[in-house]
Amino acid sequence: MITTESMFFDLSDDELRRAFEEYEQWRETGVLEEGVIRNIHRNFEEKNDMTVMVHTLTEPLLYVVIKRLIK
């Protein structure tokens, strides 16, 4: 099974930055626009043949952002 964490780790720094910006906007507005996070969500569901709620991607996103920052 492919994890959302591994999908975030595969992003470039610019893509990860955009994903975090989407996350911040989502927190402020309550609306998650089309972009990196939604693409990962869609790809995750397709590759794993399962349905998950999009909000479950926030923890893996934040983990990967922090791991990149401390390296």
For each residue, the residues with C-beta under 8 A, 3 or more apart:
1: 48
2: 6 7 44 47 48
3: 6 7 60
4: 7 8 40 41 44 56 57 60 61
5: 8 9 60 63 64
6: 2 3 9 10
7: 2 3 4 10 11 40 43 44
8: 4 5 11 16 19 40 57 60 61 63 64
9: 5 6 64 67
10: 6 7
11: 7 8 15 16 19 36 64
12: 15 16
13: 16 17 68
14: 17 18
15: 11 12 18 19 36
16: 8 11 12 13 19 20 36 64 65 68
17: 13 14 20 21
18: 14 15 21 22 35 36
19: 8 11 15 16 22 23 35 36 37 40 61
20: 16 17 23 24 61 65
21: 17 18 24 25
22: 18 19 25 26 32 33 35 36 37
23: 19 20 26 27 37 58 61 62
24: 20 21 27 28
25: 21 22 28 29 31 33
26: 22 23 29 30 31 32 33 37
27: 23 24
28: 24 25
29: 25 26
30: 26
31: 25 26
32: 22 26 37 38 54
33: 22 25 26 38
34: 38
35: 18 19 22 38 39
36: 11 15 16 18 19 22 39 40
37: 19 22 23 26 32 40 41 54 57 61
38: 32 33 34 35 41 42 54
39: 35 36 42 43
40: 4 7 8 19 36 37 43 44 57
41: 4 37 38 44 45 52 54 57
42: 38 39 45 46
43: 7 39 40 46 47
44: 2 4 7 40 41 47 48 52 57
45: 41 42 48 49 50 51 52
46: 42 43 49
47: 2 43 44
48: 1 2 44 45
49: 45 46
50: 45
51: 45
52: 41 44 45 56 57
53: 56
54: 32 37 38 41 57
55: 58
56: 4 52 53 59
57: 4 8 37 40 41 44 52 54 60 61
58: 23 55 61 62
59: 56 62 63
60: 3 4 5 8 57 63 64
61: 4 8 19 20 23 37 57 58 64 65
62: 23 58 59 65 66
63: 5 8 59 60 66 67
64: 5 8 9 11 16 60 61 67 68
65: 16 20 61 62 68 69
66: 62 63 69 70
67: 9 63 64 70 71
68: 13 16 64 65 71
69: 65 66
70: 66 67
71: 67 68
